[in-house]
Amino acid sequence: MFSLLPKLAPPLSKTALHLPKSFSTTTPQPQDTTSAAAILTNLILTSTNPKSLTQSLLSPSINWTPRLVDTILKQLWNHGPKALQFFHLLLHNHPSYIHSVSSFDHAIDIAARLRHYATVFTLLHRMRSLRLHPTPKTFAIIAERYVAAGKPDKALKIFLSMHEHGCFQDLHSFNTILDVLCKAKRVEKACNFFKVLRGKFKADVISYNIIANGWCLIKRTNRALETLKEMVEKGLAPNLTTYNIMLKGYFRAGQIEEGWKFFLEMKKRKCEIDVVTYTTVVHGLGVAGEIKRARKVFDEMVREGVLPSVATYNALIQVLCKKDCVENAVLVFEEMLRKGYAPNSTTYNVVIRGLCHKEQMDRAIEFMDKMRDDECGPNVQTYNIVIRYFCDAGEIEKGLELFQKMSCGDCLPNLDTYNILISAMFVRKKPNDLVVAGKLLIEMVDRGFMPRRLTFNRVLDGLLLTGNQGFAKGILRLQSRCGRLPRQFKL
């Protein structure tokens, strides 16, 4: 296990409609960009007249910048069709504004998520026609979406065809495609691809770390060790990232004592130990239910002069919520604030989930309000947590009320939000609830989300059983348009 430890390379660096008078023709400051983006996003979402929308967005009072466009695309992320409509509107109609590479990347990502692959390649060709060359990041985005759609071979093909679009493969892009495959748990495919091309791209420590991390993600620590031993045999020295990968791998696989021994051996061999190392051990021990031991390691870290990060506090708060009690988690949250740390959305979400689990919904809502005060704002995960717990508690109206706030705010619902609410509509078996489920299904399709066949069929069954044959016919037509083969229903 410890043959990797003696050699330690230096750690690697981390890599008409009326617009408000506030629009000006000068370049907006960051806060102006945020407010302008919110207004324009709402305009795009609520507009039903494409011609009027075009006239409004082409108004000379709007100073379009890449930052403003990117912010709007991010806010429209969970309404893919509207995001692409906005992008194409500027692309084809604005007399002077030209999209940046980053905006094209956002649009390509959205189109690929919607599985509009013809649009993806049209956008790639349009970039080149505008002399905006696609970057390795562009192809990484496409590859990641192919892998997420269950098409890893397509992802490899897009990597191998990069040069046809004027972007040549290098070691960095090779490592990126390996990382995309491994994080999607397509480790065997990544490993085979690595073996074929590692010589051509001169695989480095990062390459081997990515493959090792892939094996750890699927709890195959023995294969990860084999990969890293091979790396040493090739004359490449492991670095701190290498050791942190193995350490996390042991804890993820439930090999708690192996992980603990590996940690102690790192200290014994005088390996540099950083905040990531300590955070991994704190989280690993905590998940295993060893709260006192986890807290002891946290205190030791502080004594050793390694400052905890927000991620460390998040790890400790999470395990306290899961394995101890939420009150202790809140105490650590307050301690974090006293020490000057700024909690992020993950911190809040972990506490909110803990409070919801203990049926303290009012306190959870208070923490949502604190998020707004801290300007990190509730995100879609925050809303999904609270909506799910409201629905599980039978308070479906409160869940729907939160959903309505999302739909008209700057945090749009995602696929999980719709699935949570549609499932909740079947709990009470009320005819009206099943009509709501049908409406949610239609809305999610309009926003570019593809329901599972099971979801379609469940809604159809519910509508038929409650006498809503007319509505069921509409859902059946929608299912057919979405490419889902319908079952034979008697309507």
C-alpha positions in Angstrom: 0.0 0.0 0.0 2.7 2.4 1.0 5.2 1.9 -1.9 4.0 5.1 -3.4 4.8 7.2 -0.4 8.6 7.8 -0.4 8.7 10.0 -3.5 6.7 13.2 -3.4 6.7 15.6 -6.3 5.7 19.2 -5.8 1.9 19.6 -5.7 0.4 20.7 -9.0 -1.4 24.1 -9.3 -5.2 23.9 -9.5 -6.2 24.3 -12.5 -43.2 46.5 -27.8 -42.0 45.9 -24.5 -40.7 48.8 -22.5 -37.2 48.6 -20.9 -36.4 50.5 -17.7 -34.5 53.7 -17.8 -31.6 52.1 -15.9 -30.3 50.7 -19.2 -27.5 52.8 -20.5 -25.1 52.8 -23.4 -22.1 52.8 -21.2 -20.4 49.6 -20.1 -22.2 48.4 -17.0 -20.4 47.8 -13.7 -20.8 44.3 -12.2 -23.8 45.2 -10.1 -25.4 46.9 -13.1 -24.8 43.7 -15.2 -26.5 41.6 -12.5 -29.6 43.8 -12.3 -29.8 44.2 -16.1 -29.4 40.5 -16.6 -32.3 39.8 -14.1 -34.6 42.3 -15.9 -33.7 40.9 -19.4 -34.1 37.3 -18.2 -37.5 38.0 -16.9 -38.4 39.7 -20.2 -37.3 36.7 -22.2 -39.1 34.3 -20.0 -42.4 36.2 -20.0 -42.5 37.3 -23.7 -44.9 35.4 -25.9 -44.4 37.6 -29.0 -41.1 36.8 -30.8 -41.3 40.0 -32.9 -41.8 42.3 -29.9 -39.0 40.5 -28.0 -36.6 41.0 -30.9 -37.4 44.7 -31.0 -36.9 45.0 -27.3 -33.6 43.1 -27.2 -32.2 45.1 -30.2 -33.0 48.4 -28.4 -29.9 50.8 -28.7 -30.3 51.5 -25.0 -28.9 48.0 -24.2 -25.1 47.7 -24.3 -24.6 44.1 -25.0 -21.4 42.7 -23.6 -20.1 39.1 -23.3 -20.5 39.3 -19.5 -24.2 40.4 -19.8 -25.0 37.7 -22.4 -23.2 34.9 -20.3 -25.1 36.0 -17.2 -28.4 35.8 -19.0 -27.6 32.3 -20.5 -26.7 31.1 -17.0 -29.9 32.4 -15.6 -31.9 30.7 -18.4 -29.9 27.5 -17.9 -32.9 25.5 -16.8 -35.0 26.7 -19.7 -33.0 25.6 -22.6 -35.4 26.5 -25.5 -35.6 30.1 -24.2 -31.8 30.3 -23.7 -31.2 29.2 -27.3 -33.9 31.5 -28.6 -32.2 34.5 -27.0 -28.8 33.4 -28.2 -30.0 33.0 -31.8 -31.9 36.2 -31.7 -28.7 38.2 -31.0 -26.7 36.0 -33.4 -28.9 36.6 -36.4 -30.5 40.0 -35.8 -28.1 42.3 -33.9 -26.4 44.7 -36.4 -23.1 44.9 -34.5 -22.8 42.6 -31.5 -20.9 39.4 -32.0 -21.0 36.6 -29.5 -17.9 35.7 -27.6 -16.3 32.2 -27.4 -17.7 31.8 -23.8 -21.2 32.6 -25.0 -20.9 30.1 -27.8 -19.7 27.5 -25.2 -22.8 28.2 -23.1 -25.1 27.8 -26.1 -23.3 24.6 -27.2 -23.6 23.2 -23.7 -27.3 23.9 -23.6 -28.0 22.5 -27.0 -26.0 19.4 -26.2 -27.9 19.0 -22.9 -31.2 19.1 -24.9 -29.6 16.6 -27.3 -29.9 19.0 -30.2 -26.7 17.7 -31.7 -27.3 19.2 -35.2 -27.5 22.6 -33.4 -24.2 21.9 -31.6 -22.4 21.3 -34.9 -24.1 24.3 -36.6 -22.8 26.5 -33.8 -19.3 25.0 -34.1 -19.3 25.9 -37.8 -20.7 29.4 -37.1 -17.9 30.0 -34.6 -15.3 29.3 -37.3 -17.1 31.5 -39.9 -16.9 34.3 -37.3 -13.2 33.5 -36.8 -13.9 32.5 -33.2 -12.1 29.3 -33.0 -13.5 26.6 -30.7 -11.2 25.8 -27.8 -10.4 22.6 -26.0 -13.0 23.7 -23.5 -15.6 23.7 -26.2 -14.9 20.1 -27.1 -14.7 19.1 -23.4 -18.3 20.4 -23.0 -19.6 18.4 -26.0 -17.7 15.3 -24.8 -19.2 15.6 -21.3 -22.7 15.9 -22.7 -22.3 12.9 -24.9 -21.0 10.8 -22.0 -23.9 12.0 -19.8 -26.3 10.9 -22.6 -24.8 7.4 -22.5 -22.7 8.0 -25.7 -19.1 7.6 -24.6 -18.0 6.5 -28.0 -19.3 9.7 -29.5 -17.3 11.6 -26.8 -14.1 9.9 -27.9 -15.0 10.6 -31.6 -15.4 14.3 -30.9 -12.0 14.4 -29.1 -10.3 12.6 -32.1 -11.9 15.0 -34.6 -10.9 18.3 -32.8 -8.3 19.0 -35.4 -11.0 19.1 -38.1 -12.4 22.1 -36.4 -9.0 23.9 -36.1 -8.3 22.8 -32.5 -5.4 20.4 -32.1 -5.3 17.7 -29.3 -2.6 18.0 -26.7 -1.8 16.5 -23.3 -4.2 18.8 -21.6 -7.1 17.9 -23.8 -6.2 14.2 -23.6 -6.3 14.5 -19.8 -9.6 16.3 -20.0 -11.3 13.6 -22.0 -10.0 11.0 -19.6 -11.4 13.0 -16.7 -14.8 13.3 -18.4 -15.0 9.6 -18.8 -13.8 8.7 -15.3 -16.1 11.2 -13.5 -19.0 9.6 -15.4 -17.7 6.2 -14.1 -16.7 5.0 -17.6 -13.4 4.0 -16.2 -12.8 0.8 -18.2 -13.3 2.8 -21.4 -11.0 5.6 -20.1 -8.3 3.1 -19.1 -8.4 1.4 -22.5 -8.2 4.8 -24.3 -5.4 5.8 -22.0 -3.3 2.7 -22.8 -3.7 3.3 -26.6 -2.7 6.9 -26.6 -0.6 7.5 -23.5 2.6 7.2 -25.5 1.5 9.7 -28.2 0.5 12.4 -25.6 3.3 11.5 -23.2 1.0 10.9 -20.2 2.1 12.7 -17.0 1.3 12.5 -13.3 -2.1 14.2 -13.9 -3.0 11.5 -16.5 -2.3 8.7 -14.0 -4.0 10.6 -11.1 -7.2 10.9 -13.3 -7.3 7.1 -14.0 -6.6 6.3 -10.3 -9.3 8.6 -9.2 -11.7 7.0 -11.7 -11.0 3.6 -10.1 -11.5 5.1 -6.6 -14.9 6.6 -7.7 -16.2 3.1 -8.4 -14.6 1.7 -5.2 -11.8 -0.3 -7.0 -8.9 0.9 -4.8 -6.9 -2.2 -5.8 -7.0 -1.1 -9.5 -6.1 2.5 -8.4 -3.0 1.2 -6.6 -2.0 -0.8 -9.7 -2.3 2.3 -11.8 -0.1 4.4 -9.5 2.5 1.6 -9.1 2.7 1.6 -12.9 3.2 5.4 -12.8 6.1 5.0 -10.5 7.6 2.3 -12.7 7.4 4.8 -15.6 9.6 7.2 -13.6 6.9 9.6 -12.6 6.9 10.6 -8.9 3.5 10.7 -7.1 2.5 14.1 -5.7 0.2 15.2 -2.9 -2.8 15.0 -5.2 -1.9 11.3 -5.8 -2.0 10.5 -2.1 -5.2 12.5 -1.5 -6.9 10.5 -4.3 -5.9 7.2 -2.6 -6.9 8.5 0.8 -10.4 9.5 -0.4 -10.7 6.3 -2.3 -10.2 4.2 0.8 -12.8 6.2 2.7 -15.3 6.2 -0.2 -15.0 2.4 -0.5 -15.7 2.0 3.3 -12.1 0.8 3.9 -11.9 3.1 7.0 -8.9 1.4 8.7 -6.9 1.2 5.5 -7.6 4.9 5.0 -6.6 5.7 8.5 -3.3 3.7 8.2 -2.6 5.4 4.9 -3.1 8.8 6.6 -0.8 7.9 9.5 1.8 6.6 7.1 1.7 9.9 5.2 2.5 11.7 8.4 5.2 9.2 9.3 6.9 9.6 5.9 6.9 13.4 6.4 4.6 13.9 3.4 3.2 17.4 3.0 -0.3 17.3 4.3 -2.7 20.0 3.3 -6.3 21.0 4.0 -7.6 18.6 1.4 -6.0 15.7 3.3 -7.5 16.7 6.6 -10.9 17.4 5.0 -10.9 13.9 3.5 -10.2 12.3 6.8 -12.7 14.4 8.7 -15.4 13.5 6.2 -14.4 9.9 5.9 -14.4 9.2 9.6 -17.7 11.2 10.1 -19.5 9.3 7.4 -18.4 6.1 9.1 -20.1 7.4 12.3 -16.8 8.1 14.1 -17.8 11.7 15.0 -15.4 12.1 18.0 -12.5 10.8 16.0 -13.4 13.2 13.1 -13.6 16.2 15.5 -10.2 15.2 16.9 -8.6 15.2 13.5 -10.3 18.6 12.8 -8.8 20.0 16.1 -5.4 18.5 15.2 -5.4 20.2 11.9 -5.9 23.6 13.5 -3.0 22.8 16.0 -0.7 21.8 13.1 -1.3 25.3 11.6 -3.4 24.0 8.6 -6.3 26.4 8.4 -9.6 24.8 7.7 -11.3 25.8 4.4 -15.0 26.3 3.8 -15.0 22.8 2.4 -13.6 21.4 5.7 -16.4 23.1 7.6 -19.0 21.8 5.1 -17.6 18.2 5.6 -17.9 18.5 9.4 -21.3 20.1 9.3 -22.6 17.4 6.9 -21.4 14.5 9.0 -22.8 16.1 12.2 -26.2 16.4 10.4 -26.1 12.8 9.3 -24.5 11.0 12.1 -24.8 13.2 15.2 -27.4 16.0 15.6 -28.4 19.0 13.7 -28.0 21.3 16.7 -24.3 20.5 16.9 -24.1 21.2 13.1 -25.7 24.6 13.6 -23.1 25.3 16.4 -20.3 24.6 14.0 -22.0 26.8 11.4 -22.1 29.6 13.9 -18.4 29.0 14.9 -17.5 29.2 11.2 -19.2 32.6 11.0 -17.4 33.9 14.2 -14.1 33.0 12.7 -14.8 35.0 9.6 -15.6 32.3 7.1 -18.2 33.0 4.4 -20.5 30.0 4.1 -21.3 29.1 0.5 -24.5 27.5 -0.9 -23.2 24.0 -0.1 -22.8 25.0 3.6 -26.4 26.3 3.7 -27.8 23.4 1.8 -26.2 20.9 4.2 -27.7 22.7 7.2 -31.1 23.2 5.5 -31.3 19.4 4.7 -30.4 18.6 8.3 -33.1 20.9 9.6 -35.7 19.5 7.1 -34.8 15.9 8.1 -35.6 16.8 11.7 -38.9 18.3 10.6 -37.8 21.9 11.5 -39.1 23.4 8.3 -39.6 26.9 9.7 -35.9 27.1 10.7 -35.0 25.7 7.2 -36.9 28.6 5.6 -35.1 31.0 7.9 -31.8 29.7 6.6 -33.0 30.2 3.1 -33.6 33.8 4.0 -30.1 34.1 5.5 -28.7 32.8 2.1 -30.3 35.8 0.4 -28.9 38.2 3.1 -25.4 36.6 2.5 -25.9 37.2 -1.3 -25.2 33.6 -2.1 -28.9 33.1 -2.7 -30.9 29.8 -2.6 -30.0 27.7 -5.6 -32.0 25.0 -7.4 -30.6 22.4 -5.0 -31.8 24.4 -2.0 -35.3 24.7 -3.4 -35.4 21.0 -4.3 -34.4 20.0 -0.8 -37.2 22.0 0.9 -39.8 21.2 -1.7 -39.1 17.5 -1.4 -39.4 17.6 2.4 -42.6 19.6 2.3 -44.1 17.1 -0.1 -42.9 14.1 2.0 -44.7 15.7 5.0 -47.9 16.0 3.0 -47.6 19.8 2.7 -47.8 19.8 -1.1 -49.3 23.3 -1.3 -46.2 24.7 0.4 -44.0 22.8 -2.0 -46.0 24.2 -5.0 -45.8 27.7 -3.4 -42.0 27.5 -3.4 -42.0 26.1 -6.9 -44.0 29.2 -8.1 -41.3 31.4 -6.5 -38.7 29.6 -8.5 -40.6 29.9 -11.8 -40.8 33.7 -11.5 -37.4 34.4 -9.9 -33.8 34.1 -10.9 -33.5 30.4 -10.0 -35.5 28.2 -12.5 -36.6 24.7 -11.6 -34.6 21.7 -13.1 -35.5 18.2 -14.0 -35.3 17.0 -10.4 -37.8 19.7 -9.3 -40.4 18.5 -11.7 -39.8 14.9 -10.9 -40.2 15.6 -7.1 -43.5 17.5 -7.6 -45.0 15.1 -10.2 -44.3 12.2 -7.8 -45.9 14.1 -4.9 -49.1 14.6 -6.9 -49.8 10.8 -6.7 -49.7 10.7 -2.9 -53.2 11.9 -2.2 -54.7 10.4 -5.3 -56.9 13.5 -5.9 -58.2 14.1 -9.4 -57.0 17.7 -9.3 -53.5 16.7 -8.2 -53.2 14.5 -11.2 -54.2 17.4 -13.5 -51.5 19.4 -11.9 -49.1 16.5 -12.6 -50.1 16.6 -16.2 -49.5 20.4 -16.4 -46.1 20.0 -14.8 -45.2 17.3 -17.3 -46.2 19.7 -20.2 -44.2 22.5 -18.7 -41.1 20.4 -18.2 -41.1 19.4 -21.8 -41.6 23.0 -22.9 -38.5 23.9 -20.9 -36.4 21.3 -22.7 -36.4 18.4 -20.1 -37.1 14.9 -21.3 -39.3 13.0 -18.9 -38.7 9.3 -18.4 -41.1 6.9 -20.1 -42.2 5.8 -16.5 -43.2 9.4 -15.7 -45.2 9.7 -18.9 -47.0 6.4 -18.3 -47.6 7.2 -14.6 -49.3 10.5 -15.5 -51.3 8.9 -18.3 -52.5 6.1 -15.9 -53.5 8.7 -13.3 -55.4 10.9 -15.7 -57.3 7.9 -17.1 -58.2 6.5 -13.7 -59.6 9.8 -12.6 -61.7 10.4 -15.7 -59.5 13.0 -17.5 -59.5 11.2 -20.9 -59.3 14.5 -22.9 -56.2 15.7 -21.0 -54.7 12.2 -21.3 -55.0 12.4 -25.1 -53.0 15.6 -25.0 -50.3 13.9 -22.9 -50.2 11.0 -25.3 -49.6 13.3 -28.3 -46.9 15.0 -26.3 -45.3 11.7 -25.5 -45.3 10.8 -29.2 -43.7 14.1 -30.2 -40.9 13.5 -27.6 -40.0 10.3 -29.3 -41.2 8.1 -26.5 -43.1 5.1 -28.0 -46.5 5.2 -26.4 -48.2 2.2 -24.9 -51.6 1.2 -26.4 -54.2 3.1 -24.4 -58.0 3.0 -24.9 -59.0 6.6 -24.7 
